[in-house]
Amino acid sequence: MVESMYIGKRLSIKGELCTVRYVGQIPGTKGDWIGVEWDDPSKGKHSGEHDGIKYFECIKHQTTGSFIRPNRPTEDSRSFIEALRKKYASEPVDHVSFVKGEKVQHVEKPSKPIFISGKEVEEVGFDKIRRQLADLQGLRIVILDGLCITRPESRSFRQSISRLGSKSETGDAVSPSDVKDVCPKVTELDLSRNLFEEWREVLTICEQLGNLRNLRVDGTRFRDISLSDEESQHFTSIFTKMRNLSLDDNLLSWQEITTLADTFSNLQSLSASNNTFNRLEDGILPENLTSLTLENNNFRSLDDISPLKSCKKLQKLILKNNDISETTTTGNTSSFPPTLTDIDLSYNAIETWSFIDSLQEVFPGLTSLKIAHNPLFISLHSADGKALSAEDGYMLTIARLAQLKALNHSAISAKERLNSETYYLSLIATELASEPESNAPSILARHRRYKELCEEYGEVNVTRSTSTINPNSLQARLVTLHFHCSSSLAEKLSSEGKYVEGMYTQEIPKAYPVYAVLGIVGKRLGMQPMGLRLVWETGEWDPVREDKREVDEYWDTESEGDGEGEGAQGKEEKRVFREVEIVAGTRHIGMWFDGNEANVRVEAK
């Protein structure tokens, strides 16, 4: 048994795949041993070391190794056709139908009766289902993952088929001569987690599928990916229709990945996730590649993927579930091609806004971004220490990236951008107000879009306090609210014979929920609290963006040169005071305001 073992051999033991890394004896024990690295890290026990002696290296994890005896039972390998028949036509071999020209011949045995609890069950429509499953020629999507495949076909299968008889051109039955005779219409094929050891074994199967567009070979540990010059030219010339290739969890180097991808000259989408990449080396990818997936690797910086800057047609890059926290580690920031518009950086280690700000520089074409589940959005605070939610963080992301059109799978509407950018400006104003004026330049240096946003929405009103409040004092834990009634509420109170106050001031603990504040106001006015509404008058102005149809009314169809008629130039921008309704709930009243003082209008619902 040990004679049949060699380094790199793929085995399947009770459904678990492993690769032979060592064959030989271990001092202190009797007999031969096989050192294997399991595909599933949880199955391993060590790193290939025993009693301080290193017998083999584990590639993926340091605890995926085991020693087993050569006589341990392993599962037999299958040919591609045997696996196809097992998966899609689970009948005896003579139930498979084959095509000769336009004629389909089905060879079937009489079906055996089915018994359940001792009673015979009539099969209604099962013959039709069997025929459909057995008609392998019609299959377009074939998924044969985890079926111990090692080769295209087997001699025993060919012999068993030939016993059905091969007749003349006008005869009935025809024996298949190759994979292309059994399933000629396949366009999508999944050969993941099988026992292939050589890249040419996969190509030998695929070359017989003339309509193949999508190929998955995930979870395969190739021992040899080399091709002769003749083989390379042959396969490159016939795989012109291949568009999508997945090589996840193959533990190949980046150069080996690019070598395999180069077999398909017109490839558009490539996935190489879970391959333990730390940094990409130079390698040439197909020039028509538009989408690349590199999830679940070990990148820490965008510098680690810099070789991808040579992909001039790349449009989508997925870097989900890495450890990226920096744009550069060298201090030299260079840009990716402007064709790259869609980036996925979710589930990484991004902690700073400076990373977000630099994205537009690194990816000048960026319009769609996925960035959820990063540390930055988990413990977010404003400059004055107020806790911000993840949703607040996403609003700030929109505001910081001017060209962004979609965030976390959602399109950004004009209203969302308006709200995000004005909210961002208000936070900058709060930060400026909390620091001495001498610190303003360093603060604004952290907000690259401040000047641009001020030009769009107007300068923010920065009011710095002349007195210093001890943050640990009682005064720091209070908010001063100046209440006044709306005209409609004043009329209502007057008609009921109640006293109507003008503006009155009250200091309220910031930790009070809004419900409690409504109770205080309701008691003072002699009204039910839930019949009142509180509105914060911020004192700031917001521009009113006109509806596109309204703008079109001012368009002068006779001035089509630059699109700026006199009417449009002469129009003044409309502005309104920004007001925020303080919604009744358990949220602390202090979380609604930027400072320690605010004007609040009381209205009747």
C-alpha positions in Angstrom: 0.0 0.0 0.0 2.8 2.4 0.9 4.3 1.9 -2.6 1.2 3.6 -4.1 1.7 6.7 -2.0 3.7 9.8 -3.1 4.1 13.4 -2.1 1.2 15.5 -3.4 -1.2 12.6 -3.8 -4.8 13.5 -3.0 -6.9 11.3 -0.8 -10.5 11.2 0.4 -11.0 9.5 3.8 -14.6 9.3 5.1 -15.5 12.3 2.9 -12.6 14.4 4.2 -9.9 15.5 1.6 -6.2 15.6 2.4 -2.8 15.8 0.6 0.1 13.5 1.2 3.0 15.5 2.5 5.3 12.7 3.9 5.8 9.0 3.3 8.2 7.0 5.5 9.0 5.9 9.0 9.0 7.7 12.3 11.7 6.9 14.9 10.3 5.2 18.0 7.4 3.7 16.1 6.9 0.6 14.0 6.0 0.5 10.3 5.4 3.2 7.7 3.4 6.3 8.2 1.7 8.8 5.8 1.9 12.4 6.8 -1.1 14.3 5.5 -2.4 17.9 5.5 -6.2 18.1 5.8 -8.2 20.5 3.7 -10.4 21.1 6.8 -8.1 22.6 9.5 -10.3 21.2 12.3 -9.3 17.7 11.3 -5.6 18.2 11.9 -3.6 17.6 15.1 -0.2 19.2 14.6 2.1 21.1 12.2 3.9 18.0 10.8 6.2 17.7 13.7 6.7 14.8 16.1 9.0 14.7 19.1 10.8 17.8 18.0 11.4 16.6 14.4 9.8 18.4 11.5 8.6 15.8 8.9 6.6 18.1 6.6 5.2 21.7 6.4 1.5 22.6 6.5 0.7 25.2 3.9 -2.6 26.6 5.1 -2.6 26.4 8.9 -0.1 25.2 11.5 -2.4 22.6 12.9 -3.7 20.8 9.8 -1.3 17.8 9.9 -1.8 14.2 10.9 0.0 10.9 10.6 -2.0 7.9 9.4 -1.2 4.4 8.5 -0.9 3.5 4.7 -3.6 0.8 5.1 -6.2 3.2 6.3 -9.3 2.9 3.9 -9.6 5.6 1.3 -12.5 6.3 -1.1 -12.1 5.2 -4.7 -11.7 7.8 -7.3 -14.2 8.3 -10.2 -14.1 9.4 -13.7 -15.9 12.6 -14.8 -18.6 10.5 -16.6 -19.1 8.2 -13.6 -19.6 11.2 -11.3 -22.0 12.8 -13.8 -24.1 9.6 -14.0 -24.0 9.3 -10.2 -25.2 12.9 -9.6 -27.7 13.3 -12.5 -28.8 9.9 -13.5 -28.9 7.6 -10.5 -30.1 4.6 -12.6 -28.2 1.6 -13.9 -25.9 2.5 -16.7 -28.3 1.2 -19.4 -30.8 4.0 -18.5 -28.5 6.6 -20.0 -29.6 8.0 -23.3 -27.3 9.1 -26.1 -27.7 11.2 -29.2 -26.9 10.4 -32.7 -27.6 13.2 -35.0 -31.1 14.5 -34.2 -32.4 11.2 -32.8 -32.5 10.4 -29.1 -32.5 6.7 -28.0 -33.5 5.8 -24.4 -32.6 2.3 -23.2 -34.5 1.4 -20.0 -35.0 -1.6 -17.9 -38.5 -2.3 -16.4 -38.8 -0.3 -13.2 -39.0 -2.3 -10.0 -41.9 -1.7 -7.7 -41.3 0.5 -4.6 -42.5 -0.7 -1.2 -43.1 1.5 1.8 -44.0 -0.1 5.2 -44.6 -3.3 3.3 -47.1 -1.8 0.8 -46.4 -1.4 -2.9 -46.5 2.3 -4.0 -47.5 3.2 -7.5 -45.0 5.5 -9.2 -46.9 8.3 -10.9 -44.8 10.3 -13.4 -41.5 8.8 -12.2 -40.7 7.4 -15.6 -40.8 10.9 -17.1 -38.5 12.2 -14.3 -36.1 9.3 -14.9 -35.9 10.1 -18.6 -35.3 13.8 -17.9 -32.5 13.0 -15.4 -31.0 10.4 -17.7 -31.0 12.8 -20.7 -27.5 14.1 -19.8 -27.2 15.7 -23.2 -29.6 18.5 -22.2 -27.6 19.5 -19.1 -26.3 23.1 -19.1 -25.3 23.6 -15.5 -23.3 20.7 -14.0 -22.2 20.7 -10.3 -19.9 17.8 -9.5 -18.1 19.0 -6.4 -16.7 16.6 -3.8 -17.2 13.4 -6.0 -13.5 12.2 -6.0 -13.1 12.8 -9.7 -9.6 12.3 -11.2 -10.1 11.7 -14.9 -12.5 12.3 -17.8 -13.8 8.8 -18.2 -13.1 5.1 -17.3 -12.5 2.1 -19.4 -15.1 0.1 -17.5 -17.8 2.7 -18.2 -16.9 2.6 -21.9 -17.1 -1.2 -22.0 -20.4 -1.3 -20.1 -21.9 1.2 -22.6 -20.6 -0.7 -25.6 -22.5 -3.8 -24.4 -25.7 -1.9 -25.3 -24.6 -2.3 -28.9 -23.5 0.2 -31.5 -25.5 0.3 -34.7 -25.3 1.9 -38.1 -26.2 5.5 -39.0 -29.9 4.5 -39.1 -29.7 2.2 -36.0 -31.0 3.0 -32.6 -28.3 2.8 -29.9 -25.0 4.6 -30.1 -22.1 4.3 -27.7 -20.5 7.5 -26.4 -16.9 8.0 -27.4 -16.0 10.9 -25.1 -17.3 13.6 -22.6 -18.6 15.7 -25.5 -20.9 12.8 -26.5 -22.4 12.6 -23.0 -23.1 16.3 -22.1 -22.3 18.5 -25.1 -24.4 21.5 -23.9 -22.7 22.3 -20.6 -22.0 26.0 -20.1 -21.3 26.0 -16.4 -19.2 23.4 -14.6 -18.2 23.0 -11.0 -15.4 20.6 -10.3 -14.5 21.8 -6.9 -13.1 19.7 -4.0 -12.2 16.7 -6.1 -8.9 14.6 -6.4 -7.3 16.3 -9.4 -3.6 16.6 -9.0 -2.6 18.1 -12.4 -4.1 21.2 -14.1 -4.1 19.3 -17.5 -6.6 16.8 -16.0 -9.2 19.6 -15.7 -8.4 21.1 -19.1 -8.7 17.7 -20.7 -12.3 17.5 -19.5 -13.1 21.2 -20.3 -11.7 21.1 -23.8 -14.5 18.6 -24.8 -17.2 21.1 -23.7 -17.4 23.5 -26.5 -20.0 25.7 -24.9 -18.3 26.1 -21.5 -18.4 29.6 -20.1 -18.0 29.3 -16.4 -15.6 27.0 -14.5 -15.2 26.5 -10.7 -12.2 24.4 -9.5 -12.2 25.5 -5.8 -10.6 23.5 -3.0 -8.2 21.7 -5.3 -4.6 21.1 -4.3 -2.7 20.8 -7.6 0.6 19.0 -7.5 1.5 20.1 -11.0 0.2 23.0 -13.0 2.8 22.9 -15.8 2.0 22.6 -19.4 4.3 22.0 -22.3 4.5 24.7 -24.9 2.4 22.7 -27.3 -0.2 22.1 -24.6 -0.3 25.7 -23.7 -0.8 26.8 -27.3 -3.5 24.2 -27.8 -5.6 25.0 -24.8 -5.3 28.8 -25.2 -6.6 28.5 -28.8 -9.7 26.4 -27.9 -10.8 28.2 -24.7 -11.8 31.4 -26.3 -15.4 31.2 -24.9 -14.5 30.9 -21.2 -15.6 34.0 -19.3 -15.6 33.1 -15.5 -13.0 31.2 -13.5 -13.0 30.4 -9.8 -9.8 29.2 -8.1 -10.7 29.7 -4.4 -9.0 27.8 -1.6 -6.4 26.2 -3.8 -3.3 27.4 -1.8 -1.5 28.4 -5.0 0.8 31.4 -5.2 -0.4 34.5 -7.1 2.0 33.8 -9.9 0.5 30.3 -10.2 -3.0 31.8 -10.2 -2.1 34.1 -13.1 -0.6 31.2 -15.0 -3.8 29.2 -14.8 -5.9 32.2 -15.6 -3.8 33.0 -18.6 -5.0 29.7 -20.2 -8.3 31.6 -20.9 -7.4 34.6 -23.0 -10.9 36.2 -22.9 -11.6 35.7 -19.2 -13.7 38.5 -17.7 -14.1 37.4 -14.1 -11.6 35.7 -11.8 -12.0 34.6 -8.1 -9.0 33.7 -6.0 -10.3 33.9 -2.5 -9.0 32.1 0.6 -5.5 31.5 -0.8 -3.5 32.9 2.2 -2.1 35.8 0.0 -0.1 38.3 2.0 1.0 40.4 -0.9 0.6 39.9 -4.7 3.7 39.4 -6.8 3.9 40.6 -10.4 1.9 38.5 -12.7 0.0 39.0 -16.0 -3.7 38.6 -16.0 -6.0 38.3 -19.1 -6.3 41.8 -20.6 -10.1 41.6 -20.7 -10.5 40.9 -17.0 -13.2 43.2 -15.5 -14.0 41.5 -12.1 -11.6 40.1 -9.5 -12.5 38.6 -6.1 -9.8 38.3 -3.5 -11.8 37.6 -0.3 -10.5 35.9 2.8 -6.8 36.5 2.3 -4.2 38.3 4.5 -3.8 41.7 2.9 -3.0 44.5 5.3 -2.6 47.5 3.0 -3.8 48.5 -0.5 0.0 48.5 -1.3 -0.3 44.7 -1.1 -2.4 44.5 -4.3 -0.5 47.2 -6.3 0.3 44.8 -9.2 -3.4 45.0 -10.1 -2.9 48.6 -11.2 -1.8 47.2 -14.5 -5.3 45.8 -15.2 -6.5 48.5 -17.4 -10.1 47.1 -17.9 -10.8 46.1 -14.3 -14.1 47.4 -13.1 -14.9 45.5 -9.9 -12.6 44.5 -7.1 -13.8 42.5 -4.0 -11.4 42.6 -1.0 -13.9 41.4 1.6 -12.7 39.7 4.8 -9.0 40.7 4.7 -7.1 42.7 7.3 -6.7 46.0 5.4 -6.3 49.1 7.6 -3.9 51.3 5.5 -3.8 52.6 2.0 0.0 52.6 1.8 2.9 51.5 4.0 5.6 53.1 1.8 4.2 56.7 1.8 3.9 56.6 -2.0 0.3 56.6 -3.1 -0.4 55.7 -6.7 -3.8 55.3 -8.4 -5.6 52.4 -9.9 -7.1 52.8 -13.4 -10.3 55.0 -13.5 -12.2 52.0 -15.0 -12.2 50.5 -11.5 -15.6 51.8 -10.1 -16.8 49.1 -7.7 -14.8 48.2 -4.5 -15.8 45.9 -1.6 -13.8 46.6 1.6 -16.3 45.2 4.1 -15.2 43.1 7.1 -11.6 44.6 7.1 -9.7 46.5 9.8 -10.4 50.1 8.8 -10.3 52.3 11.8 -9.6 55.9 10.6 -11.4 58.5 8.5 -8.1 59.3 6.8 -8.4 55.9 5.1 -11.9 56.8 3.8 -10.7 60.2 2.6 -7.8 58.7 0.6 -10.0 56.2 -1.3 -10.9 58.8 -3.9 -7.2 59.4 -4.6 -6.3 55.7 -4.7 -9.5 54.8 -6.8 -10.2 57.9 -8.9 -13.1 56.1 -10.6 -14.8 54.9 -7.4 -18.6 55.2 -7.5 -19.8 52.1 -5.6 -18.4 51.1 -2.2 -19.1 48.3 0.3 -17.5 49.1 3.7 -19.8 47.7 6.4 -18.5 45.8 9.4 -15.2 47.7 9.9 -14.0 48.8 13.4 -14.4 52.5 12.4 -18.2 52.1 12.5 -18.4 50.1 15.7 -17.1 52.7 18.2 -17.7 56.1 16.5 -17.8 59.4 18.4 -18.1 63.0 17.4 -15.5 65.6 18.4 -17.5 66.5 21.6 -17.6 62.9 22.7 -21.2 62.1 21.6 -21.6 58.5 20.5 -22.5 58.0 16.8 -24.3 55.1 15.3 -23.1 53.0 12.3 -25.8 54.8 10.2 -24.2 58.1 11.2 -20.9 56.7 10.1 -22.3 55.8 6.7 -23.7 59.3 6.3 -20.2 60.7 6.9 -18.8 58.3 4.4 -21.2 59.6 1.8 -20.3 63.1 2.7 -16.5 62.5 2.5 -16.6 60.8 -0.9 -18.1 63.2 -3.5 -18.3 60.8 -6.4 -19.9 58.0 -4.5 -23.2 56.8 -6.1 -23.8 53.6 -4.1 -22.9 52.6 -0.5 -23.3 49.1 0.9 -25.5 47.9 -1.9 -27.8 50.9 -1.7 -28.0 53.7 -4.3 -27.4 57.2 -2.8 -30.3 59.6 -3.6 -30.0 63.3 -3.9 -31.8 63.7 -0.6 -29.4 61.3 1.2 -26.4 63.2 -0.1 -27.9 66.6 0.9 -28.6 65.3 4.4 -25.2 63.6 4.7 -23.2 66.6 3.6 -25.0 69.1 5.8 -24.8 66.8 8.8 -21.0 66.5 8.1 -20.7 70.2 8.0 -22.5 70.6 11.3 -20.1 68.1 13.0 -17.1 70.1 11.6 -18.6 73.2 13.0 -19.0 71.5 16.4 -15.4 70.4 16.3 -14.2 73.9 15.4 -16.3 75.4 18.2 -14.8 73.0 20.8 -11.2 74.0 20.0 -9.3 77.3 20.2 -9.2 79.2 16.9 -5.5 78.6 16.6 -6.3 74.8 16.1 -8.6 75.5 13.2 -6.0 74.8 10.4 -5.1 71.4 11.9 -8.8 70.5 12.2 -9.7 71.5 8.7 -6.7 69.5 7.4 -8.6 66.4 8.5 -11.7 67.4 6.5 -10.6 67.6 2.9 -14.0 68.5 1.6 -14.7 71.4 4.0 -14.0 74.2 1.6 -15.9 72.5 -1.2 -18.9 71.9 1.0 -18.9 75.5 2.3 -19.0 76.7 -1.4 -22.0 74.4 -1.9 -24.0 75.2 1.3 -22.4 78.3 2.7 -20.0 79.0 5.5 -20.9 77.3 8.8 -21.5 79.4 11.9 -18.8 78.6 14.5 -19.6 79.9 18.0 -16.9 79.3 20.5 -17.7 79.5 24.2 -15.9 82.2 26.1 -16.0 80.3 29.3 -14.5 76.9 30.1 -16.8 74.3 31.6 -15.3 71.5 33.7 -16.5 68.3 31.9 -16.9 66.6 35.3 -19.1 69.4 36.8 -22.8 69.4 37.2 -23.1 72.2 34.6 -21.5 70.0 32.0 -24.3 67.4 32.5 -27.1 69.9 31.9 -28.5 71.4 28.7 -30.2 74.8 28.7 -33.4 74.8 26.7 -35.2 78.0 25.7 -38.8 76.9 25.1 -41.5 79.0 23.3 -44.9 78.1 22.0 -45.9 78.1 18.3 -48.6 80.6 17.3 -51.1 77.8 16.8 -50.4 76.4 20.3 -50.6 79.8 21.8 -54.1 80.4 20.2 -55.2 77.0 21.5 -54.1 77.7 25.1 -55.7 81.2 25.0 -59.0 79.8 23.8 -59.0 77.3 26.7 -58.4 80.2 29.1 -54.9 79.0 30.0 -51.9 81.3 30.7 -49.7 81.7 27.6 -46.0 82.2 28.4 -43.6 83.8 26.0 -40.1 82.1 26.0 -39.0 80.4 29.2 -35.7 78.8 30.0 -35.1 75.6 31.9 -32.0 73.5 32.6 -32.5 69.8 32.1 -30.1 66.9 32.7 -28.8 65.6 29.4 -29.5 62.0 30.4 -33.3 62.7 30.6 -35.2 60.8 27.9 -37.4 62.8 25.5 -40.5 61.3 27.2 -39.4 62.9 30.5 -38.9 66.3 28.8 -42.3 66.2 27.2 -43.7 65.5 30.7 -42.0 68.6 32.1 -43.3 70.8 29.3 -46.8 69.3 29.4 -47.1 69.9 33.1 -46.0 73.5 32.7 -48.5 74.1 30.0 -51.3 72.1 31.5 -51.5 69.7 28.5 -51.1 66.0 27.9 -47.4 65.4 27.0 -48.1 63.1 24.1 -50.3 65.8 22.5 -47.1 68.0 22.1 -44.3 68.1 19.6 -40.8 69.5 20.2 -38.9 71.1 17.4 -35.2 72.2 17.6 -34.6 75.5 15.9 -30.9 75.1 14.9 -30.5 78.7 13.6 -28.6 77.4 10.5 -29.6 77.7 6.9 -30.1 74.9 4.4 -30.3 75.4 0.6 -33.4 74.2 -1.2 -32.6 72.1 -4.2 -35.1 72.6 -6.9 -36.8 69.7 -8.6 -35.3 68.9 -11.9 -38.6 69.7 -13.6 -38.7 73.1 -12.0 -35.1 73.8 -13.3 -36.1 72.7 -16.8 -38.8 75.5 -16.8 -36.0 78.1 -16.8 -34.1 76.4 -19.7 -33.8 78.6 -22.7 -34.0 76.3 -25.7 -32.4 78.9 -27.9 -29.2 78.9 -25.9 -27.9 75.4 -26.3 -24.2 76.4 -26.2 -23.2 76.1 -22.6 -26.6 75.5 -21.0 -26.5 78.7 -18.8 -29.3 81.1 -19.8 -29.7 84.5 -18.2 -32.7 83.4 -16.2 -30.7 80.6 -14.6 -27.8 82.8 -13.8 -30.0 85.5 -12.3 -31.9 83.2 -10.0 -31.0 83.4 -6.3 -30.5 80.2 -4.4 -33.4 79.5 -2.0 -32.6 78.8 1.7 -34.6 77.8 4.7 -33.9 77.5 8.4 -32.9 74.0 9.4 -35.3 72.5 12.0 -35.2 69.1 13.6 -38.1 67.4 15.3 -37.2 65.9 18.6 -39.0 62.6 18.3 -40.6 61.2 21.5 -38.7 58.2 22.8 -36.1 57.0 25.2 -33.2 58.7 23.5 -31.4 61.1 25.9 -32.3 64.8 25.2 -28.6 65.7 25.3 -27.9 63.5 22.3 -30.1 65.7 20.1 -27.9 68.9 20.4 -24.4 69.8 19.4 -23.8 72.0 22.5 -25.2 72.8 25.9 -27.9 75.3 24.8 -30.7 75.2 22.3 -34.0 76.9 21.2 -37.0 74.6 21.2 -40.4 75.3 19.7 -43.4 73.6 21.3 -46.3 72.6 19.0 -49.6 70.8 19.3 -49.9 67.6 17.4 
